[in-house]
Amino acid sequence: MPIPESKDKYTYADYLTWPEGERWEIIDGVPYMQAASSWQYQAISGNTFGQFY
């Protein structure tokens, strides 16, 4: 998914204008789209946590 507009730095005010159905985060003015993790990743990380616990 492309960044909504092309500019140097983005702010929280810019973020509020983006579509609600997408998950974005802004780090130092650079937007990053957040991908949902797969069920396989969740299963592996859950099992790994269980081993450490």
Biopython code that builds the backbone (N, CA, C, O; Angstrom):
import numpy as np
from Bio.PDB.StructureBuilder import StructureBuilder

atoms = [
    (1, "MET", "N", (0.849, -1.165, 0.000)),
    (1, "MET", "CA", (0.000, 0.000, 0.000)),
    (1, "MET", "C", (0.896, 1.229, 0.000)),
    (1, "MET", "O", (1.788, 1.331, 0.842)),
    (2, "PRO", "N", (0.688, 2.158, -0.910)),
    (2, "PRO", "CA", (1.538, 3.346, -0.955)),
    (2, "PRO", "C", (1.230, 4.305, 0.187)),
    (2, "PRO", "O", (0.150, 4.280, 0.778)),
    (3, "ILE", "N", (2.198, 5.136, 0.473)),
    (3, "ILE", "CA", (2.027, 6.189, 1.467)),
    (3, "ILE", "C", (1.016, 7.187, 0.902)),
    (3, "ILE", "O", (1.084, 7.507, -0.284)),
    (4, "PRO", "N", (0.084, 7.686, 1.709)),
    (4, "PRO", "CA", (-0.969, 8.558, 1.190)),
    (4, "PRO", "C", (-0.485, 9.734, 0.348)),
    (4, "PRO", "O", (-1.093, 10.006, -0.687)),
    (5, "GLU", "N", (0.556, 10.434, 0.726)),
    (5, "GLU", "CA", (1.133, 11.519, -0.054)),
    (5, "GLU", "C", (2.635, 11.435, 0.096)),
    (5, "GLU", "O", (3.138, 10.818, 1.035)),
    (6, "SER", "N", (3.348, 12.050, -0.819)),
    (6, "SER", "CA", (4.798, 12.039, -0.724)),
    (6, "SER", "C", (5.286, 13.371, -0.165)),
    (6, "SER", "O", (5.138, 14.408, -0.811)),
    (7, "LYS", "N", (5.864, 13.346, 1.024)),
    (7, "LYS", "CA", (6.496, 14.525, 1.599)),
    (7, "LYS", "C", (7.569, 14.070, 2.569)),
    (7, "LYS", "O", (7.663, 12.882, 2.877)),
    (8, "ASP", "N", (8.376, 14.997, 3.051)),
    (8, "ASP", "CA", (9.545, 14.631, 3.852)),
    (8, "ASP", "C", (9.190, 14.033, 5.210)),
    (8, "ASP", "O", (9.652, 12.944, 5.547)),
    (9, "LYS", "N", (8.379, 14.733, 5.985)),
    (9, "LYS", "CA", (8.019, 14.274, 7.326)),
    (9, "LYS", "C", (6.506, 14.312, 7.496)),
    (9, "LYS", "O", (5.836, 15.216, 6.997)),
    (10, "TYR", "N", (5.980, 13.327, 8.201)),
    (10, "TYR", "CA", (4.549, 13.265, 8.483)),
    (10, "TYR", "C", (4.315, 13.509, 9.961)),
    (10, "TYR", "O", (5.190, 13.254, 10.789)),
    (11, "THR", "N", (3.140, 14.000, 10.285)),
    (11, "THR", "CA", (2.783, 14.292, 11.671)),
    (11, "THR", "C", (1.536, 13.513, 12.047)),
    (11, "THR", "O", (0.921, 12.851, 11.211)),
    (12, "TYR", "N", (1.176, 13.605, 13.312)),
    (12, "TYR", "CA", (-0.044, 12.965, 13.782)),
    (12, "TYR", "C", (-1.263, 13.558, 13.074)),
    (12, "TYR", "O", (-2.228, 12.842, 12.806)),
    (13, "ALA", "N", (-1.232, 14.840, 12.773)),
    (13, "ALA", "CA", (-2.335, 15.479, 12.043)),
    (13, "ALA", "C", (-2.494, 14.853, 10.656)),
    (13, "ALA", "O", (-3.618, 14.663, 10.192)),
    (14, "ASP", "N", (-1.378, 14.529, 9.991)),
    (14, "ASP", "CA", (-1.445, 13.837, 8.701)),
    (14, "ASP", "C", (-2.063, 12.454, 8.876)),
    (14, "ASP", "O", (-2.914, 12.037, 8.091)),
    (15, "TYR", "N", (-1.624, 11.753, 9.914)),
    (15, "TYR", "CA", (-2.107, 10.405, 10.203)),
    (15, "TYR", "C", (-3.628, 10.376, 10.351)),
    (15, "TYR", "O", (-4.284, 9.441, 9.892)),
    (16, "LEU", "N", (-4.177, 11.396, 10.988)),
    (16, "LEU", "CA", (-5.623, 11.442, 11.215)),
    (16, "LEU", "C", (-6.420, 11.556, 9.922)),
    (16, "LEU", "O", (-7.618, 11.272, 9.920)),
    (17, "THR", "N", (-5.795, 11.961, 8.831)),
    (17, "THR", "CA", (-6.495, 12.101, 7.548)),
    (17, "THR", "C", (-6.430, 10.831, 6.711)),
    (17, "THR", "O", (-7.094, 10.754, 5.677)),
    (18, "TRP", "N", (-5.655, 9.835, 7.122)),
    (18, "TRP", "CA", (-5.491, 8.616, 6.342)),
    (18, "TRP", "C", (-6.680, 7.681, 6.570)),
    (18, "TRP", "O", (-7.378, 7.809, 7.577)),
    (19, "PRO", "N", (-6.922, 6.738, 5.643)),
    (19, "PRO", "CA", (-8.060, 5.806, 5.775)),
    (19, "PRO", "C", (-8.009, 5.007, 7.081)),
    (19, "PRO", "O", (-6.935, 4.619, 7.541)),
    (20, "GLU", "N", (-9.184, 4.769, 7.670)),
    (20, "GLU", "CA", (-9.241, 4.083, 8.962)),
    (20, "GLU", "C", (-8.983, 2.584, 8.873)),
    (20, "GLU", "O", (-8.554, 1.984, 9.859)),
    (21, "GLY", "N", (-9.230, 1.965, 7.732)),
    (21, "GLY", "CA", (-9.087, 0.521, 7.624)),
    (21, "GLY", "C", (-7.655, 0.042, 7.536)),
    (21, "GLY", "O", (-7.416, -1.164, 7.487)),
    (22, "GLU", "N", (-6.695, 0.951, 7.514)),
    (22, "GLU", "CA", (-5.287, 0.578, 7.394)),
    (22, "GLU", "C", (-4.568, 0.874, 8.699)),
    (22, "GLU", "O", (-4.932, 1.795, 9.431)),
    (23, "ARG", "N", (-3.537, 0.076, 8.980)),
    (23, "ARG", "CA", (-2.777, 0.254, 10.216)),
    (23, "ARG", "C", (-1.423, 0.866, 9.865)),
    (23, "ARG", "O", (-0.610, 0.240, 9.185)),
    (24, "TRP", "N", (-1.188, 2.081, 10.329)),
    (24, "TRP", "CA", (0.056, 2.798, 10.085)),
    (24, "TRP", "C", (0.655, 3.244, 11.404)),
    (24, "TRP", "O", (-0.056, 3.424, 12.392)),
    (25, "GLU", "N", (1.967, 3.420, 11.413)),
    (25, "GLU", "CA", (2.626, 4.082, 12.518)),
    (25, "GLU", "C", (3.649, 5.047, 11.927)),
    (25, "GLU", "O", (4.184, 4.812, 10.844)),
    (26, "ILE", "N", (3.915, 6.130, 12.646)),
    (26, "ILE", "CA", (4.876, 7.129, 12.188)),
    (26, "ILE", "C", (6.035, 7.148, 13.172)),
    (26, "ILE", "O", (5.849, 7.377, 14.367)),
    (27, "ILE", "N", (7.236, 6.902, 12.650)),
    (27, "ILE", "CA", (8.442, 6.915, 13.464)),
    (27, "ILE", "C", (9.375, 7.964, 12.886)),
    (27, "ILE", "O", (9.817, 7.845, 11.743)),
    (28, "ASP", "N", (9.674, 8.980, 13.662)),
    (28, "ASP", "CA", (10.519, 10.098, 13.219)),
    (28, "ASP", "C", (10.031, 10.704, 11.915)),
    (28, "ASP", "O", (10.834, 11.076, 11.059)),
    (29, "GLY", "N", (8.713, 10.803, 11.762)),
    (29, "GLY", "CA", (8.134, 11.425, 10.581)),
    (29, "GLY", "C", (8.006, 10.519, 9.375)),
    (29, "GLY", "O", (7.505, 10.950, 8.336)),
    (30, "VAL", "N", (8.449, 9.263, 9.486)),
    (30, "VAL", "CA", (8.390, 8.314, 8.372)),
    (30, "VAL", "C", (7.256, 7.325, 8.633)),
    (30, "VAL", "O", (7.257, 6.654, 9.665)),
    (31, "PRO", "N", (6.278, 7.220, 7.708)),
    (31, "PRO", "CA", (5.172, 6.281, 7.924)),
    (31, "PRO", "C", (5.560, 4.847, 7.561)),
    (31, "PRO", "O", (6.253, 4.605, 6.573)),
    (32, "TYR", "N", (5.103, 3.914, 8.374)),
    (32, "TYR", "CA", (5.310, 2.486, 8.143)),
    (32, "TYR", "C", (3.965, 1.791, 8.257)),
    (32, "TYR", "O", (3.234, 1.990, 9.227)),
    (33, "MET", "N", (3.642, 0.973, 7.261)),
    (33, "MET", "CA", (2.394, 0.221, 7.333)),
    (33, "MET", "C", (2.634, -1.017, 8.191)),
    (33, "MET", "O", (3.627, -1.722, 8.013)),
    (34, "GLN", "N", (1.730, -1.273, 9.111)),
    (34, "GLN", "CA", (1.841, -2.418, 9.998)),
    (34, "GLN", "C", (1.090, -3.594, 9.388)),
    (34, "GLN", "O", (-0.088, -3.484, 9.047)),
    (35, "ALA", "N", (1.770, -4.696, 9.257)),
    (35, "ALA", "CA", (1.137, -5.904, 8.738)),
    (35, "ALA", "C", (0.679, -6.772, 9.906)),
    (35, "ALA", "O", (1.361, -6.868, 10.926)),
    (36, "ALA", "N", (-0.454, -7.387, 9.750)),
    (36, "ALA", "CA", (-0.937, -8.315, 10.775)),
    (36, "ALA", "C", (-0.109, -9.599, 10.699)),
    (36, "ALA", "O", (0.229, -10.062, 9.610)),
    (37, "SER", "N", (0.209, -10.158, 11.836)),
    (37, "SER", "CA", (0.986, -11.390, 11.842)),
    (37, "SER", "C", (0.087, -12.576, 11.512)),
    (37, "SER", "O", (-1.119, -12.550, 11.758)),
    (38, "SER", "N", (0.691, -13.601, 10.957)),
    (38, "SER", "CA", (-0.063, -14.792, 10.559)),
    (38, "SER", "C", (-0.322, -15.684, 11.781)),
    (38, "SER", "O", (0.307, -15.520, 12.826)),
    (39, "TRP", "N", (-1.253, -16.622, 11.633)),
    (39, "TRP", "CA", (-1.543, -17.529, 12.743)),
    (39, "TRP", "C", (-0.336, -18.426, 13.021)),
    (39, "TRP", "O", (-0.124, -18.855, 14.155)),
    (40, "GLN", "N", (0.465, -18.711, 11.966)),
    (40, "GLN", "CA", (1.654, -19.537, 12.163)),
    (40, "GLN", "C", (2.662, -18.815, 13.060)),
    (40, "GLN", "O", (3.254, -19.416, 13.957)),
    (41, "TYR", "N", (2.845, -17.529, 12.806)),
    (41, "TYR", "CA", (3.759, -16.741, 13.638)),
    (41, "TYR", "C", (3.250, -16.690, 15.077)),
    (41, "TYR", "O", (4.031, -16.835, 16.017)),
    (42, "GLN", "N", (1.961, -16.487, 15.247)),
    (42, "GLN", "CA", (1.383, -16.429, 16.590)),
    (42, "GLN", "C", (1.584, -17.746, 17.332)),
    (42, "GLN", "O", (1.890, -17.750, 18.524)),
    (43, "ALA", "N", (1.413, -18.859, 16.631)),
    (43, "ALA", "CA", (1.594, -20.172, 17.257)),
    (43, "ALA", "C", (3.049, -20.382, 17.678)),
    (43, "ALA", "O", (3.317, -20.852, 18.784)),
    (44, "ILE", "N", (3.979, -20.034, 16.800)),
    (44, "ILE", "CA", (5.401, -20.216, 17.111)),
    (44, "ILE", "C", (5.818, -19.319, 18.262)),
    (44, "ILE", "O", (6.496, -19.773, 19.184)),
    (45, "SER", "N", (5.423, -18.053, 18.223)),
    (45, "SER", "CA", (5.821, -17.142, 19.298)),
    (45, "SER", "C", (5.155, -17.532, 20.622)),
    (45, "SER", "O", (5.763, -17.386, 21.682)),
    (46, "GLY", "N", (3.923, -18.022, 20.571)),
    (46, "GLY", "CA", (3.262, -18.483, 21.793)),
    (46, "GLY", "C", (3.962, -19.680, 22.396)),
    (46, "GLY", "O", (4.149, -19.744, 23.611)),
    (47, "ASN", "N", (4.354, -20.640, 21.553)),
    (47, "ASN", "CA", (5.074, -21.816, 22.043)),
    (47, "ASN", "C", (6.444, -21.438, 22.597)),
    (47, "ASN", "O", (6.879, -21.979, 23.613)),
    (48, "THR", "N", (7.118, -20.512, 21.930)),
    (48, "THR", "CA", (8.423, -20.054, 22.405)),
    (48, "THR", "C", (8.288, -19.376, 23.757)),
    (48, "THR", "O", (9.088, -19.622, 24.659)),
    (49, "PHE", "N", (7.290, -18.531, 23.904)),
    (49, "PHE", "CA", (7.048, -17.874, 25.192)),
    (49, "PHE", "C", (6.788, -18.924, 26.276)),
    (49, "PHE", "O", (7.290, -18.809, 27.394)),
    (50, "GLY", "N", (6.007, -19.936, 25.939)),
    (50, "GLY", "CA", (5.702, -20.993, 26.901)),
    (50, "GLY", "C", (6.954, -21.720, 27.367)),
    (50, "GLY", "O", (7.061, -22.087, 28.537)),
    (51, "GLN", "N", (7.899, -21.931, 26.462)),
    (51, "GLN", "CA", (9.151, -22.591, 26.832)),
    (51, "GLN", "C", (9.982, -21.731, 27.796)),
    (51, "GLN", "O", (10.586, -22.237, 28.741)),
    (52, "PHE", "N", (9.995, -20.426, 27.530)),
    (52, "PHE", "CA", (10.751, -19.531, 28.415)),
    (52, "PHE", "C", (10.067, -19.380, 29.771)),
    (52, "PHE", "O", (10.730, -19.250, 30.800)),
    (53, "TYR", "N", (8.734, -19.399, 29.762)),
    (53, "TYR", "CA", (7.999, -19.231, 31.013)),
    (53, "TYR", "C", (8.242, -20.410, 31.925)),
    (53, "TYR", "O", (7.706, -20.455, 33.032)),
]
sb = StructureBuilder()
sb.init_structure("model")
sb.init_model(0)
sb.init_chain("A")
sb.init_seg("    ")
for serial, (resi, resn, name, xyz) in enumerate(atoms, 1):
    if name == "N":
        sb.init_residue(resn, " ", resi, " ")
    sb.init_atom(name, np.array(xyz, "f"), 0.0, 1.0, " ", f" {name:<3s}", serial, name[0])
structure = sb.get_structure()
